[in-house]
Amino acid sequence: MSATTVFIAGLTGKFARLLAGHLLAKPNVRITGTARSPSKLPSELSSNPRVEVFQADADNVTTIRKALKGSSVAICCYLGDHNLMREGQKKLIDAAIAEGIPRYIAGDWCIDYRNIKYGEAPMKDPMKQVTEYLEEKQDQIKGVHVLNGEFMETLFSFSALYDVESNTFNHWGSGNEKLDLTTYDDAAKYTAEVALDSHANGFIEVLGDSISVQDIAATFKEIYGTEAKVQRLGSLEDLYNKLIETRKAQPHNPFAWMSLNYNLVMLNGSTSLRNVANSRFPDIQPTSVRQFFQKHRIEDLPKAAMSI
């Protein structure tokens, strides 16, 4: 049986490394990819004879096309500013079309941005633009989008949901709104399956857990044997007003308001996953928040995203 070649742009990133590992666990799969600094690739990938990496940034179309040759699917694992996530992906899509690659898996792995308008969550605007670009090119290449809610590791590391120093869960709204969460590794497992399924096109939703802050706190007590405080920061209307106020005061500092923005569009239901397709991948048993806690010490929760 001939090998299936999967192309990954941005091969040294944490998600790309997980994805590559799951792909290489399959027989008859080889990987080609690009990276700005191939020397950063871990030895288990750089020394693997089924992996070939090319040094190239997002603007080096000549080398990107060389790396793409013969691939059955192109996957974008870029992570960067709006220009990279928009224009960099457009160049990658055009290169894939030029090389006759049939499918393109966009750099998504996030909440469902389709039902929010431009500007409602600016960090997702490039993804909406890339989706539109792929729709324009649908006769030349099939766009694929894997949506998994928020990464579980990110929620506990960067969202201010849990403060380890005061042992407090902070929330807006009632605390009963559901959060869609998936671990990095599970999202990578699902993406590997999608990459190798030539019929997997369009939007594919996968999910590890859908759980409220109140239930997260209750699960925390069950697993760790200690009760965390649960603090309500305000209503969803208060959250919206806080977001608008912060964005107005610091429009060019997204780190000041990005967590607020994510909270709002997740808690108000506008980005919830509605057509979860886990049953399409029966061999994958995704990690729940309960299992996530079982794998992490309390003091390691704020460092979960950095330890991948």
N, C-alpha and C positions, 0 to 999 in steps of 0.2 A: 504494500500500500504506500502510495506516495505521501510525502509529508505535507501538512498544511502549514503555510507560512502566515504568521500574524505580525503586522507592523505596529509598533508602539512609539509614538512621539513623546519625548520627555521621559526616557526610560529610567533615569536615576531617581525620580520622585518616589515618595513612600507608597503611594497607591500603585504606581506602575510596577514597582518591585514585587508587591504582593500579587498583582495580576500575573506578572511573568512567572512567578513561582507556581501558581495554580495551572497556568497553561502548560508549563514544562512537566507537570505531574501527569499530563496526558501523553499517551504514546503518539508518535508520528506528528508532533507539533514542533515547529521551529519558530524562532522569533528574530525579526530584524527590528532595529529601532534607531532612534537618534537621541543624542544628548549633547548638551553644551560641553560637559566635562565627563567624558566616558570613564576617566580614572576614578570617579566617585561610585561607579557601579560595584556592588559587593562581589567578592570573589566567586560565590556560588553561581553568579550569573556570568561574569566576565570570563570565567574559565570553562563555561559550559559550551561544548562544541555545537550545540543547537542554537546558540545565541550569537548574533552578529550586530555590533553596534557601530554606528557612524557618528563622527563628531560633526554636529551641525546645530545652529540655532534656528529659530523659526523663519528667518529671512533667507536661509541658504537653500533655496528651492532646488538647485542642481543636485546637491547631495541628498536632499529629502527624496527626490524622485529616484535616485539610485537605490536608496534604501527600500523604497516602496515596491520596486520591481518584483513581480511574481507573488505578491501577497494576496490573500483572499479577503482581507479586511484591514482597514486602517483604524487605529484607536488613538485618540488624542488624550494624553495625560499631562498637558500643559497646566501650569498653575502660576498665575501672575496677574498683571494689571489688565485693565479693560482692553487696551490695545492688543496685547498678546492673545487674550481670550477671544477677541473678535477678529482682528485682522490676521493674527497668526493662524487661527483656525481656517479662515477663508483661503489663505495661501496653501494650507495643508490639504484642504478639500480640492482645490484646483489641481494640485500636484497629484492627488489620488485619482482624479478624473483623467488626467493626462496619461497616467500609467494603467488605466483600465481597471482600477480597483472597484469591485462591485458595491461594497458597503463601507460606511464611515460611522464609527461610534464616537459621538461628540463628547467633549469634556464636561459632562454634567455631574452625575452622582450627587443628587441634591433633592430639595423639595420640588414640588410640581409648580413650576413658574408659569404655566400656560394660562392660568386664570387671573394673574395679576397684570396690571397695566404697566407700561414703561414708566419708570420713576417711582413706582410704589416700593420696589426693592431694587435699588440701582445696581447692587452687586450681581443681580441676575439678568440685567439688560443685555450683556453680551451673549448670553445663552439664548435669549429670545431672538436676537439678531442672527445668530448662527443657525437656529432652527429655520428661520425664514429663508436664509441663504440656501440651506439644504433643500427646502421645498422648491425653490426656484430651479435647482439642479436635479430634481428627482428623476428626470429621464436619463440622467447620466450616472447617478450614484444614489444609493438608498441610505437615508439617514437613520441612525439608531440612537436612541436616548435612554439611558438607564437612570431611573429615578428611584431613590432609596430614602427620602426624607433627610434628616440631619444625621451626620455621623455621630454615633454614640460617644466616641472618644472626644469629639469636639464639644458636645454638650457639656460634659463634665470638666473640660479643660479651659474653655474660653467663654462660656455663655453667662457666667456669674450665677448659674442655677444653684450650685452648691459651694458654700464657703467652708472649707475644711477647718479654718481657725476657730470659727464660732459654731461649727457643726450645725449649719442652717441651710435649709432649702428656701430659696427666694422665688416668688412667682408673681406674675400679673394675672388678673382675671380671677375666676373662682378657684382655680387649682384643680378643676376637674376636666379641663380641656385636654384633649389627647395630643401627644407629641409623637410623630412618626420618626423612628430611630433605627439605624442599622450600623453595625460595626464596619470598619474599613475592610477587614478581612472577608466578611460575608459579602459585601458589595463586590469585592474582587472575585470571589468565587462565582457569583452570579454572572459577572461580566465575562469571565472566562467561558462559561457555558454559552452565553449569548454570542460571543465572538466565533465560536465553533459551529453555531447553528446558522446555516446560510439562509434559513427562512425567518430568522429573527430580525424584524425591521420595525421602524416606528418607535413609539414610546413603550417601554417595558418597565413596569413598576414592581419593585421587590421591597421587602420589609422585614426587619428583625423584630420590632416590637412597636405597638401603639399603646401609649401609657400616659396617664396624667401625672402631674407633680405630686398630688396627694398619694397616688399609688406607688410612685417611686419612693417617697418617704416611708411608706408602710413596708415596702420590700426591703429598704435599707435597714429598718429596725429588725426585720426577720433574719436577715443574713448576718448583720454585724452585731446584733444583740445590744445595740444602743439606739436610743431614740433621738433623732435629729429634730431641731426646731423647724417649723414651717412658717415662713413669714410672707404675708401678702403685701406686695408693694403698691397695689392699687388696681383699679379696674382696667379693662382693655381700652376704655376711653382715656383714662389717665396715661396709659402706655403710649397711645397715639399722640397725645398732647406733648408728652415728654420727648418722643421721637422728633416731632416737628420742631420743638424748641431747640433741641440739641443740634439737629441738622442745620437749622437757621444760624445758630451761633458758630458752628464749626463745619461749614459745608465741604471743606476740602480735607477734613480729617475723618474718614469713614470709620476708623477704629473707635471713635468716640460714640458712634451711634449704630454701628453695624449689629451689635448684639440686640439692641432695642428693636431694630428693624426685623431681624430674624424672629424674635419673640412675637412681634405683632402678626406677621403674615402666617406664622405657624399656629398661633393660638386662636386666631379668628377664623380658621378653617379654610382660608382661600388657597392654601397650598397643600392641603391634605391629599394623601394618596387615596384614590377611589377605585382603582382597578388593579389591585395587587395580584401579581401572577406567580406567587411562590409555588403554586401547585404545578406549574410548568417545569419546575426543577426539583423533583421529588428527592433527589440524592443530597440536597443541601438542607441541613437543619439549622436555621439561623439562630443567632445568639439573642436571648431575651435580656432585659435589664437585670433580672434575677441572676442569670448566668454570668453576666458582665460583672456584677458585684462579687460573685463567687470567685472570679479570676483576679480581682484587684483588692489590695488592702485599701483601707479608707484613705490613708495618707498619700496613696498613689493615684487616686482619682483625678486630682487636678493636673497630673502629669501624663495622663493616659494617651493623649494625642502625640506627645513628644516621644513616647517610648515605642512607637510603632517602628 
